[in-house]
Amino acid sequence: MPVHRYVPLKAPCKLCGEGFDHRHAASDPALTACPTCGQAVTRDCIQQITTPKLLAPTSVSKAKQAGFTVFKRINDNEFERQ
Ligand SMILES: [Zn+2]
């Protein structure tokens, strides 16, 4: 059975903190209240995304830190390595 991540609507919950994991079948209805304290919760879908975030480099220095070789265009045919 998959483990679903639930987060309190009014985080943080005093009893379950930032959220909790609840194991139940995908066919079962999602929890609407925390079984510990009873406050309203919502299923956190963010945790189910498995693809890593692709963050585009926003600057030359960040691109270099990320391992890219940065070239500066000099003219139509020439590029200068930075
Ligand atoms: Zn709770």
PDB file of the backbone (N, CA, C, O) and the ligand in Angstrom, with CONECT records:
HET     ZN  A 101       1
ATOM      1  N   MET A   1       0.845  -1.200   0.000  1.00  0.00           N
ATOM      2  CA  MET A   1       0.000   0.000   0.000  1.00  0.00           C
ATOM      3  C   MET A   1       0.877   1.244   0.000  1.00  0.00           C
ATOM      4  O   MET A   1       1.906   1.285   0.674  1.00  0.00           O
ATOM      5  N   PRO A   2       0.476   2.238  -0.742  1.00  0.00           N
ATOM      6  CA  PRO A   2       1.291   3.465  -0.789  1.00  0.00           C
ATOM      7  C   PRO A   2       1.170   4.278   0.494  1.00  0.00           C
ATOM      8  O   PRO A   2       0.148   4.249   1.180  1.00  0.00           O
ATOM      9  N   VAL A   3       2.214   4.984   0.789  1.00  0.00           N
ATOM     10  CA  VAL A   3       2.212   5.886   1.938  1.00  0.00           C
ATOM     11  C   VAL A   3       1.898   7.283   1.437  1.00  0.00           C
ATOM     12  O   VAL A   3       2.554   7.802   0.534  1.00  0.00           O
ATOM     13  N   HIS A   4       0.892   7.875   2.036  1.00  0.00           N
ATOM     14  CA  HIS A   4       0.508   9.221   1.631  1.00  0.00           C
ATOM     15  C   HIS A   4       0.949  10.215   2.683  1.00  0.00           C
ATOM     16  O   HIS A   4       0.900   9.946   3.883  1.00  0.00           O
ATOM     17  N   ARG A   5       1.375  11.358   2.212  1.00  0.00           N
ATOM     18  CA  ARG A   5       1.816  12.421   3.102  1.00  0.00           C
ATOM     19  C   ARG A   5       0.668  13.386   3.314  1.00  0.00           C
ATOM     20  O   ARG A   5       0.061  13.886   2.366  1.00  0.00           O
ATOM     21  N   TYR A   6       0.387  13.634   4.582  1.00  0.00           N
ATOM     22  CA  TYR A   6      -0.664  14.584   4.911  1.00  0.00           C
ATOM     23  C   TYR A   6      -0.068  15.756   5.680  1.00  0.00           C
ATOM     24  O   TYR A   6       0.831  15.590   6.504  1.00  0.00           O
ATOM     25  N   VAL A   7      -0.584  16.927   5.396  1.00  0.00           N
ATOM     26  CA  VAL A   7      -0.123  18.118   6.121  1.00  0.00           C
ATOM     27  C   VAL A   7      -1.344  18.817   6.704  1.00  0.00           C
ATOM     28  O   VAL A   7      -2.395  18.870   6.066  1.00  0.00           O
ATOM     29  N   PRO A   8      -1.210  19.354   7.918  1.00  0.00           N
ATOM     30  CA  PRO A   8      -2.313  20.099   8.525  1.00  0.00           C
ATOM     31  C   PRO A   8      -2.602  21.369   7.741  1.00  0.00           C
ATOM     32  O   PRO A   8      -1.693  22.013   7.219  1.00  0.00           O
ATOM     33  N   LEU A   9      -3.881  21.718   7.667  1.00  0.00           N
ATOM     34  CA  LEU A   9      -4.229  22.934   6.938  1.00  0.00           C
ATOM     35  C   LEU A   9      -3.712  24.167   7.669  1.00  0.00           C
ATOM     36  O   LEU A   9      -3.367  25.176   7.054  1.00  0.00           O
ATOM     37  N   LYS A  10      -3.665  24.062   9.001  1.00  0.00           N
ATOM     38  CA  LYS A  10      -3.122  25.168   9.789  1.00  0.00           C
ATOM     39  C   LYS A  10      -1.826  24.706  10.425  1.00  0.00           C
ATOM     40  O   LYS A  10      -1.749  24.488  11.634  1.00  0.00           O
ATOM     41  N   ALA A  11      -0.803  24.560   9.584  1.00  0.00           N
ATOM     42  CA  ALA A  11       0.477  24.057  10.082  1.00  0.00           C
ATOM     43  C   ALA A  11       1.127  25.075  10.987  1.00  0.00           C
ATOM     44  O   ALA A  11       0.884  26.270  10.819  1.00  0.00           O
ATOM     45  N   PRO A  12       1.950  24.658  11.949  1.00  0.00           N
ATOM     46  CA  PRO A  12       2.199  23.265  12.286  1.00  0.00           C
ATOM     47  C   PRO A  12       1.207  22.740  13.320  1.00  0.00           C
ATOM     48  O   PRO A  12       0.718  23.486  14.169  1.00  0.00           O
ATOM     49  N   CYS A  13       0.928  21.466  13.232  1.00  0.00           N
ATOM     50  CA  CYS A  13       0.054  20.817  14.205  1.00  0.00           C
ATOM     51  C   CYS A  13       0.850  20.544  15.474  1.00  0.00           C
ATOM     52  O   CYS A  13       2.013  20.145  15.402  1.00  0.00           O
ATOM     53  N   LYS A  14       0.242  20.753  16.621  1.00  0.00           N
ATOM     54  CA  LYS A  14       0.964  20.555  17.885  1.00  0.00           C
ATOM     55  C   LYS A  14       1.329  19.087  18.101  1.00  0.00           C
ATOM     56  O   LYS A  14       2.349  18.782  18.719  1.00  0.00           O
ATOM     57  N   LEU A  15       0.508  18.197  17.599  1.00  0.00           N
ATOM     58  CA  LEU A  15       0.746  16.775  17.853  1.00  0.00           C
ATOM     59  C   LEU A  15       1.530  16.106  16.729  1.00  0.00           C
ATOM     60  O   LEU A  15       2.351  15.225  16.983  1.00  0.00           O
ATOM     61  N   CYS A  16       1.281  16.521  15.492  1.00  0.00           N
ATOM     62  CA  CYS A  16       1.959  15.827  14.391  1.00  0.00           C
ATOM     63  C   CYS A  16       2.888  16.750  13.602  1.00  0.00           C
ATOM     64  O   CYS A  16       3.377  16.381  12.534  1.00  0.00           O
ATOM     65  N   GLY A  17       3.127  17.944  14.130  1.00  0.00           N
ATOM     66  CA  GLY A  17       4.129  18.812  13.537  1.00  0.00           C
ATOM     67  C   GLY A  17       3.782  19.258  12.132  1.00  0.00           C
ATOM     68  O   GLY A  17       2.675  19.724  11.866  1.00  0.00           O
ATOM     69  N   GLU A  18       4.744  19.108  11.240  1.00  0.00           N
ATOM     70  CA  GLU A  18       4.592  19.585   9.868  1.00  0.00           C
ATOM     71  C   GLU A  18       3.720  18.664   9.024  1.00  0.00           C
ATOM     72  O   GLU A  18       3.355  19.001   7.898  1.00  0.00           O
ATOM     73  N   GLY A  19       3.390  17.503   9.576  1.00  0.00           N
ATOM     74  CA  GLY A  19       2.579  16.566   8.808  1.00  0.00           C
ATOM     75  C   GLY A  19       2.875  15.151   9.243  1.00  0.00           C
ATOM     76  O   GLY A  19       3.661  14.926  10.163  1.00  0.00           O
ATOM     77  N   PHE A  20       2.248  14.200   8.585  1.00  0.00           N
ATOM     78  CA  PHE A  20       2.470  12.805   8.958  1.00  0.00           C
ATOM     79  C   PHE A  20       2.237  11.937   7.738  1.00  0.00           C
ATOM     80  O   PHE A  20       1.597  12.346   6.768  1.00  0.00           O
ATOM     81  N   ASP A  21       2.769  10.737   7.810  1.00  0.00           N
ATOM     82  CA  ASP A  21       2.577   9.767   6.736  1.00  0.00           C
ATOM     83  C   ASP A  21       1.490   8.785   7.142  1.00  0.00           C
ATOM     84  O   ASP A  21       1.467   8.295   8.272  1.00  0.00           O
ATOM     85  N   HIS A  22       0.600   8.507   6.217  1.00  0.00           N
ATOM     86  CA  HIS A  22      -0.486   7.587   6.510  1.00  0.00           C
ATOM     87  C   HIS A  22      -0.555   6.555   5.398  1.00  0.00           C
ATOM     88  O   HIS A  22      -0.658   6.893   4.219  1.00  0.00           O
ATOM     89  N   ARG A  23      -0.498   5.300   5.792  1.00  0.00           N
ATOM     90  CA  ARG A  23      -0.482   4.229   4.813  1.00  0.00           C
ATOM     91  C   ARG A  23      -1.899   3.721   4.576  1.00  0.00           C
ATOM     92  O   ARG A  23      -2.548   3.222   5.495  1.00  0.00           O
ATOM     93  N   HIS A  24      -2.363   3.848   3.371  1.00  0.00           N
ATOM     94  CA  HIS A  24      -3.656   3.257   3.030  1.00  0.00           C
ATOM     95  C   HIS A  24      -3.713   3.043   1.529  1.00  0.00           C
ATOM     96  O   HIS A  24      -2.931   3.624   0.776  1.00  0.00           O
ATOM     97  N   ALA A  25      -4.631   2.218   1.108  1.00  0.00           N
ATOM     98  CA  ALA A  25      -4.751   1.905  -0.307  1.00  0.00           C
ATOM     99  C   ALA A  25      -5.163   3.134  -1.096  1.00  0.00           C
ATOM    100  O   ALA A  25      -5.868   4.008  -0.592  1.00  0.00           O
ATOM    101  N   ALA A  26      -4.710   3.186  -2.348  1.00  0.00           N
ATOM    102  CA  ALA A  26      -5.041   4.330  -3.191  1.00  0.00           C
ATOM    103  C   ALA A  26      -6.544   4.429  -3.430  1.00  0.00           C
ATOM    104  O   ALA A  26      -7.074   5.508  -3.694  1.00  0.00           O
ATOM    105  N   SER A  27      -7.224   3.280  -3.334  1.00  0.00           N
ATOM    106  CA  SER A  27      -8.667   3.279  -3.567  1.00  0.00           C
ATOM    107  C   SER A  27      -9.434   3.795  -2.361  1.00  0.00           C
ATOM    108  O   SER A  27     -10.601   4.170  -2.473  1.00  0.00           O
ATOM    109  N   ASP A  28      -8.773   3.812  -1.200  1.00  0.00           N
ATOM    110  CA  ASP A  28      -9.444   4.335  -0.009  1.00  0.00           C
ATOM    111  C   ASP A  28      -9.555   5.847  -0.102  1.00  0.00           C
ATOM    112  O   ASP A  28      -8.705   6.505  -0.704  1.00  0.00           O
ATOM    113  N   PRO A  29     -10.604   6.395   0.495  1.00  0.00           N
ATOM    114  CA  PRO A  29     -10.737   7.861   0.474  1.00  0.00           C
ATOM    115  C   PRO A  29      -9.634   8.520   1.285  1.00  0.00           C
ATOM    116  O   PRO A  29      -9.183   7.977   2.293  1.00  0.00           O
ATOM    117  N   ALA A  30      -9.206   9.685   0.841  1.00  0.00           N
ATOM    118  CA  ALA A  30      -8.146  10.407   1.539  1.00  0.00           C
ATOM    119  C   ALA A  30      -8.643  10.889   2.883  1.00  0.00           C
ATOM    120  O   ALA A  30      -9.822  11.202   3.045  1.00  0.00           O
ATOM    121  N   LEU A  31      -7.745  10.947   3.840  1.00  0.00           N
ATOM    122  CA  LEU A  31      -8.084  11.480   5.154  1.00  0.00           C
ATOM    123  C   LEU A  31      -8.442  12.959   5.035  1.00  0.00           C
ATOM    124  O   LEU A  31      -7.853  13.691   4.240  1.00  0.00           O
ATOM    125  N   THR A  32      -9.388  13.374   5.816  1.00  0.00           N
ATOM    126  CA  THR A  32      -9.725  14.795   5.854  1.00  0.00           C
ATOM    127  C   THR A  32      -9.416  15.389   7.217  1.00  0.00           C
ATOM    128  O   THR A  32      -9.397  16.609   7.384  1.00  0.00           O
ATOM    129  N   ALA A  33      -9.171  14.506   8.203  1.00  0.00           N
ATOM    130  CA  ALA A  33      -8.838  14.983   9.542  1.00  0.00           C
ATOM    131  C   ALA A  33      -7.690  14.175  10.104  1.00  0.00           C
ATOM    132  O   ALA A  33      -7.551  12.987   9.813  1.00  0.00           O
ATOM    133  N   CYS A  34      -6.877  14.817  10.903  1.00  0.00           N
ATOM    134  CA  CYS A  34      -5.740  14.145  11.529  1.00  0.00           C
ATOM    135  C   CYS A  34      -6.253  13.110  12.526  1.00  0.00           C
ATOM    136  O   CYS A  34      -7.051  13.446  13.401  1.00  0.00           O
ATOM    137  N   PRO A  35      -5.807  11.848  12.409  1.00  0.00           N
ATOM    138  CA  PRO A  35      -6.272  10.826  13.347  1.00  0.00           C
ATOM    139  C   PRO A  35      -5.752  11.055  14.756  1.00  0.00           C
ATOM    140  O   PRO A  35      -6.283  10.479  15.706  1.00  0.00           O
ATOM    141  N   THR A  36      -4.743  11.869  14.909  1.00  0.00           N
ATOM    142  CA  THR A  36      -4.164  12.118  16.234  1.00  0.00           C
ATOM    143  C   THR A  36      -4.885  13.245  16.959  1.00  0.00           C
ATOM    144  O   THR A  36      -5.259  13.111  18.124  1.00  0.00           O
ATOM    145  N   CYS A  37      -5.074  14.357  16.256  1.00  0.00           N
ATOM    146  CA  CYS A  37      -5.632  15.528  16.938  1.00  0.00           C
ATOM    147  C   CYS A  37      -6.971  15.961  16.355  1.00  0.00           C
ATOM    148  O   CYS A  37      -7.673  16.771  16.960  1.00  0.00           O
ATOM    149  N   GLY A  38      -7.330  15.437  15.198  1.00  0.00           N
ATOM    150  CA  GLY A  38      -8.645  15.719  14.648  1.00  0.00           C
ATOM    151  C   GLY A  38      -8.743  16.979  13.819  1.00  0.00           C
ATOM    152  O   GLY A  38      -9.814  17.300  13.303  1.00  0.00           O
ATOM    153  N   GLN A  39      -7.654  17.692  13.683  1.00  0.00           N
ATOM    154  CA  GLN A  39      -7.741  18.914  12.886  1.00  0.00           C
ATOM    155  C   GLN A  39      -7.703  18.588  11.391  1.00  0.00           C
ATOM    156  O   GLN A  39      -7.203  17.541  10.980  1.00  0.00           O
ATOM    157  N   ALA A  40      -8.235  19.495  10.605  1.00  0.00           N
ATOM    158  CA  ALA A  40      -8.344  19.266   9.169  1.00  0.00           C
ATOM    159  C   ALA A  40      -6.973  19.127   8.535  1.00  0.00           C
ATOM    160  O   ALA A  40      -6.061  19.903   8.821  1.00  0.00           O
ATOM    161  N   VAL A  41      -6.837  18.134   7.675  1.00  0.00           N
ATOM    162  CA  VAL A  41      -5.579  17.915   6.962  1.00  0.00           C
ATOM    163  C   VAL A  41      -5.862  17.791   5.474  1.00  0.00           C
ATOM    164  O   VAL A  41      -6.996  17.550   5.060  1.00  0.00           O
ATOM    165  N   THR A  42      -4.828  17.959   4.687  1.00  0.00           N
ATOM    166  CA  THR A  42      -4.944  17.768   3.253  1.00  0.00           C
ATOM    167  C   THR A  42      -3.792  16.912   2.772  1.00  0.00           C
ATOM    168  O   THR A  42      -2.703  16.947   3.346  1.00  0.00           O
ATOM    169  N   ARG A  43      -4.024  16.151   1.732  1.00  0.00           N
ATOM    170  CA  ARG A  43      -2.963  15.301   1.216  1.00  0.00           C
ATOM    171  C   ARG A  43      -1.947  16.157   0.480  1.00  0.00           C
ATOM    172  O   ARG A  43      -2.301  17.001  -0.343  1.00  0.00           O
ATOM    173  N   ASP A  44      -0.690  15.927   0.787  1.00  0.00           N
ATOM    174  CA  ASP A  44       0.382  16.699   0.180  1.00  0.00           C
ATOM    175  C   ASP A  44       0.861  15.978  -1.072  1.00  0.00           C
ATOM    176  O   ASP A  44       1.579  14.981  -0.990  1.00  0.00           O
ATOM    177  N   CYS A  45       0.459  16.487  -2.228  1.00  0.00           N
ATOM    178  CA  CYS A  45       0.794  15.830  -3.492  1.00  0.00           C
ATOM    179  C   CYS A  45       2.240  16.091  -3.897  1.00  0.00           C
ATOM    180  O   CYS A  45       2.788  15.381  -4.740  1.00  0.00           O
ATOM    181  N   ILE A  46       2.852  17.099  -3.305  1.00  0.00           N
ATOM    182  CA  ILE A  46       4.213  17.457  -3.695  1.00  0.00           C
ATOM    183  C   ILE A  46       5.157  16.291  -3.447  1.00  0.00           C
ATOM    184  O   ILE A  46       6.097  16.067  -4.209  1.00  0.00           O
ATOM    185  N   GLN A  47       4.896  15.547  -2.367  1.00  0.00           N
ATOM    186  CA  GLN A  47       5.786  14.454  -2.006  1.00  0.00           C
ATOM    187  C   GLN A  47       5.752  13.329  -3.028  1.00  0.00           C
ATOM    188  O   GLN A  47       6.664  12.504  -3.068  1.00  0.00           O
ATOM    189  N   GLN A  48       4.716  13.283  -3.851  1.00  0.00           N
ATOM    190  CA  GLN A  48       4.591  12.178  -4.783  1.00  0.00           C
ATOM    191  C   GLN A  48       5.311  12.448  -6.097  1.00  0.00           C
ATOM    192  O   GLN A  48       5.444  11.550  -6.928  1.00  0.00           O
ATOM    193  N   ILE A  49       5.775  13.674  -6.288  1.00  0.00           N
ATOM    194  CA  ILE A  49       6.515  14.012  -7.499  1.00  0.00           C
ATOM    195  C   ILE A  49       7.936  13.481  -7.365  1.00  0.00           C
ATOM    196  O   ILE A  49       8.661  13.859  -6.444  1.00  0.00           O
ATOM    197  N   THR A  50       8.324  12.622  -8.265  1.00  0.00           N
ATOM    198  CA  THR A  50       9.622  11.969  -8.137  1.00  0.00           C
ATOM    199  C   THR A  50      10.666  12.574  -9.070  1.00  0.00           C
ATOM    200  O   THR A  50      11.861  12.348  -8.879  1.00  0.00           O
ATOM    201  N   THR A  51      10.241  13.339 -10.074  1.00  0.00           N
ATOM    202  CA  THR A  51      11.213  13.916 -10.991  1.00  0.00           C
ATOM    203  C   THR A  51      11.923  15.083 -10.318  1.00  0.00           C
ATOM    204  O   THR A  51      11.273  15.941  -9.720  1.00  0.00           O
ATOM    205  N   PRO A  52      13.234  15.124 -10.407  1.00  0.00           N
ATOM    206  CA  PRO A  52      13.960  16.222  -9.777  1.00  0.00           C
ATOM    207  C   PRO A  52      13.643  17.541 -10.460  1.00  0.00           C
ATOM    208  O   PRO A  52      13.389  17.605 -11.663  1.00  0.00           O
ATOM    209  N   LYS A  53      13.665  18.567  -9.664  1.00  0.00           N
ATOM    210  CA  LYS A  53      13.418  19.892 -10.230  1.00  0.00           C
ATOM    211  C   LYS A  53      14.601  20.306 -11.087  1.00  0.00           C
ATOM    212  O   LYS A  53      15.753  20.202 -10.668  1.00  0.00           O
ATOM    213  N   LEU A  54      14.308  20.769 -12.273  1.00  0.00           N
ATOM    214  CA  LEU A  54      15.358  21.256 -13.168  1.00  0.00           C
ATOM    215  C   LEU A  54      15.406  22.770 -13.039  1.00  0.00           C
ATOM    216  O   LEU A  54      14.570  23.499 -13.573  1.00  0.00           O
ATOM    217  N   LEU A  55      16.414  23.205 -12.312  1.00  0.00           N
ATOM    218  CA  LEU A  55      16.539  24.636 -12.097  1.00  0.00           C
ATOM    219  C   LEU A  55      17.503  25.210 -13.116  1.00  0.00           C
ATOM    220  O   LEU A  55      18.675  24.835 -13.160  1.00  0.00           O
ATOM    221  N   ALA A  56      17.014  26.101 -13.914  1.00  0.00           N
ATOM    222  CA  ALA A  56      17.869  26.724 -14.915  1.00  0.00           C
ATOM    223  C   ALA A  56      18.839  27.676 -14.237  1.00  0.00           C
ATOM    224  O   ALA A  56      18.458  28.434 -13.345  1.00  0.00           O
ATOM    225  N   PRO A  57      20.095  27.632 -14.665  1.00  0.00           N
ATOM    226  CA  PRO A  57      21.060  28.588 -14.097  1.00  0.00           C
ATOM    227  C   PRO A  57      20.608  30.009 -14.374  1.00  0.00           C
ATOM    228  O   PRO A  57      20.181  30.336 -15.481  1.00  0.00           O
ATOM    229  N   THR A  58      20.706  30.841 -13.361  1.00  0.00           N
ATOM    230  CA  THR A  58      20.209  32.195 -13.518  1.00  0.00           C
ATOM    231  C   THR A  58      21.333  33.192 -13.714  1.00  0.00           C
ATOM    232  O   THR A  58      21.089  34.369 -13.981  1.00  0.00           O
ATOM    233  N   SER A  59      22.575  32.719 -13.582  1.00  0.00           N
ATOM    234  CA  SER A  59      23.689  33.640 -13.784  1.00  0.00           C
ATOM    235  C   SER A  59      24.902  32.853 -14.228  1.00  0.00           C
ATOM    236  O   SER A  59      24.934  31.626 -14.131  1.00  0.00           O
ATOM    237  N   VAL A  60      25.904  33.572 -14.719  1.00  0.00           N
ATOM    238  CA  VAL A  60      27.133  32.923 -15.178  1.00  0.00           C
ATOM    239  C   VAL A  60      27.803  32.175 -14.039  1.00  0.00           C
ATOM    240  O   VAL A  60      28.254  31.043 -14.209  1.00  0.00           O
ATOM    241  N   SER A  61      27.868  32.819 -12.862  1.00  0.00           N
ATOM    242  CA  SER A  61      28.555  32.183 -11.745  1.00  0.00           C
ATOM    243  C   SER A  61      27.823  30.922 -11.308  1.00  0.00           C
ATOM    244  O   SER A  61      28.460  29.921 -10.981  1.00  0.00           O
ATOM    245  N   LYS A  62      26.510  30.957 -11.298  1.00  0.00           N
ATOM    246  CA  LYS A  62      25.753  29.767 -10.916  1.00  0.00           C
ATOM    247  C   LYS A  62      25.916  28.668 -11.953  1.00  0.00           C
ATOM    248  O   LYS A  62      25.991  27.488 -11.611  1.00  0.00           O
ATOM    249  N   ALA A  63      25.970  29.058 -13.215  1.00  0.00           N
ATOM    250  CA  ALA A  63      26.154  28.071 -14.270  1.00  0.00           C
ATOM    251  C   ALA A  63      27.508  27.397 -14.125  1.00  0.00           C
ATOM    252  O   ALA A  63      27.630  26.190 -14.334  1.00  0.00           O
ATOM    253  N   LYS A  64      28.536  28.181 -13.764  1.00  0.00           N
ATOM    254  CA  LYS A  64      29.869  27.609 -13.562  1.00  0.00           C
ATOM    255  C   LYS A  64      29.871  26.677 -12.363  1.00  0.00           C
ATOM    256  O   LYS A  64      30.493  25.615 -12.396  1.00  0.00           O
ATOM    257  N   GLN A  65      29.172  27.076 -11.298  1.00  0.00           N
ATOM    258  CA  GLN A  65      29.096  26.231 -10.111  1.00  0.00           C
ATOM    259  C   GLN A  65      28.407  24.910 -10.441  1.00  0.00           C
ATOM    260  O   GLN A  65      28.725  23.868  -9.867  1.00  0.00           O
ATOM    261  N   ALA A  66      27.477  24.971 -11.358  1.00  0.00           N
ATOM    262  CA  ALA A  66      26.732  23.769 -11.728  1.00  0.00           C
ATOM    263  C   ALA A  66      27.509  22.900 -12.705  1.00  0.00           C
ATOM    264  O   ALA A  66      27.041  21.829 -13.089  1.00  0.00           O
ATOM    265  N   GLY A  67      28.710  23.357 -13.115  1.00  0.00           N
ATOM    266  CA  GLY A  67      29.548  22.544 -13.959  1.00  0.00           C
ATOM    267  C   GLY A  67      29.486  22.884 -15.432  1.00  0.00           C
ATOM    268  O   GLY A  67      30.072  22.191 -16.262  1.00  0.00           O
ATOM    269  N   PHE A  68      28.776  23.949 -15.756  1.00  0.00           N
ATOM    270  CA  PHE A  68      28.687  24.337 -17.156  1.00  0.00           C
ATOM    271  C   PHE A  68      29.895  25.189 -17.542  1.00  0.00           C
ATOM    272  O   PHE A  68      30.429  25.940 -16.725  1.00  0.00           O
ATOM    273  N   THR A  69      30.308  25.060 -18.785  1.00  0.00           N
ATOM    274  CA  THR A  69      31.300  25.972 -19.328  1.00  0.00           C
ATOM    275  C   THR A  69      30.550  27.099 -20.019  1.00  0.00           C
ATOM    276  O   THR A  69      29.728  26.884 -20.909  1.00  0.00           O
ATOM    277  N   VAL A  70      30.860  28.294 -19.578  1.00  0.00           N
ATOM    278  CA  VAL A  70      30.108  29.438 -20.079  1.00  0.00           C
ATOM    279  C   VAL A  70      30.885  30.132 -21.192  1.00  0.00           C
ATOM    280  O   VAL A  70      32.056  30.474 -21.030  1.00  0.00           O
ATOM    281  N   PHE A  71      30.229  30.327 -22.300  1.00  0.00           N
ATOM    282  CA  PHE A  71      30.845  31.029 -23.410  1.00  0.00           C
ATOM    283  C   PHE A  71      30.136  32.356 -23.646  1.00  0.00           C
ATOM    284  O   PHE A  71      28.913  32.459 -23.552  1.00  0.00           O
ATOM    285  N   LYS A  72      30.932  33.351 -23.952  1.00  0.00           N
ATOM    286  CA  LYS A  72      30.378  34.664 -24.256  1.00  0.00           C
ATOM    287  C   LYS A  72      30.499  34.895 -25.754  1.00  0.00           C
ATOM    288  O   LYS A  72      31.569  34.703 -26.332  1.00  0.00           O
ATOM    289  N   ARG A  73      29.416  35.300 -26.375  1.00  0.00           N
ATOM    290  CA  ARG A  73      29.428  35.498 -27.809  1.00  0.00           C
ATOM    291  C   ARG A  73      30.097  36.824 -28.150  1.00  0.00           C
ATOM    292  O   ARG A  73      29.678  37.885 -27.688  1.00  0.00           O
ATOM    293  N   ILE A  74      31.159  36.743 -28.975  1.00  0.00           N
ATOM    294  CA  ILE A  74      31.880  37.951 -29.346  1.00  0.00           C
ATOM    295  C   ILE A  74      31.293  38.530 -30.621  1.00  0.00           C
ATOM    296  O   ILE A  74      30.950  39.710 -30.689  1.00  0.00           O
ATOM    297  N   ASN A  75      31.184  37.676 -31.631  1.00  0.00           N
ATOM    298  CA  ASN A  75      30.538  38.110 -32.862  1.00  0.00           C
ATOM    299  C   ASN A  75      29.836  36.902 -33.466  1.00  0.00           C
ATOM    300  O   ASN A  75      29.633  35.895 -32.788  1.00  0.00           O
ATOM    301  N   ASP A  76      29.471  36.998 -34.716  1.00  0.00           N
ATOM    302  CA  ASP A  76      28.675  35.936 -35.309  1.00  0.00           C
ATOM    303  C   ASP A  76      29.373  34.583 -35.294  1.00  0.00           C
ATOM    304  O   ASP A  76      28.710  33.549 -35.216  1.00  0.00           O
ATOM    305  N   ASN A  77      30.700  34.576 -35.368  1.00  0.00           N
ATOM    306  CA  ASN A  77      31.421  33.324 -35.520  1.00  0.00           C
ATOM    307  C   ASN A  77      32.312  32.968 -34.336  1.00  0.00           C
ATOM    308  O   ASN A  77      32.853  31.864 -34.283  1.00  0.00           O
ATOM    309  N   GLU A  78      32.468  33.868 -33.406  1.00  0.00           N
ATOM    310  CA  GLU A  78      33.439  33.620 -32.335  1.00  0.00           C
ATOM    311  C   GLU A  78      32.769  33.638 -30.957  1.00  0.00           C
ATOM    312  O   GLU A  78      31.881  34.443 -30.676  1.00  0.00           O
ATOM    313  N   PHE A  79      33.237  32.711 -30.115  1.00  0.00           N
ATOM    314  CA  PHE A  79      32.775  32.680 -28.739  1.00  0.00           C
ATOM    315  C   PHE A  79      33.993  32.677 -27.836  1.00  0.00           C
ATOM    316  O   PHE A  79      34.985  32.008 -28.126  1.00  0.00           O
ATOM    317  N   GLU A  80      33.921  33.418 -26.751  1.00  0.00           N
ATOM    318  CA  GLU A  80      35.015  33.492 -25.811  1.00  0.00           C
ATOM    319  C   GLU A  80      34.637  32.754 -24.542  1.00  0.00           C
ATOM    320  O   GLU A  80      33.578  32.979 -23.957  1.00  0.00           O
ATOM    321  N   ARG A  81      35.554  31.844 -24.121  1.00  0.00           N
ATOM    322  CA  ARG A  81      35.288  31.096 -22.893  1.00  0.00           C
ATOM    323  C   ARG A  81      35.451  32.014 -21.690  1.00  0.00           C
ATOM    324  O   ARG A  81      36.456  32.718 -21.588  1.00  0.00           O
ATOM    325  N   GLN A  82      34.513  32.020 -20.804  1.00  0.00           N
ATOM    326  CA  GLN A  82      34.583  32.910 -19.650  1.00  0.00           C
ATOM    327  C   GLN A  82      35.225  32.221 -18.461  1.00  0.00           C
ATOM    328  O   GLN A  82      35.366  32.827 -17.399  1.00  0.00           O
TER     329      GLN A  82
HETATM  330 ZN    ZN A 101      -2.482  16.353  14.182  1.00  0.00          ZN2+
END
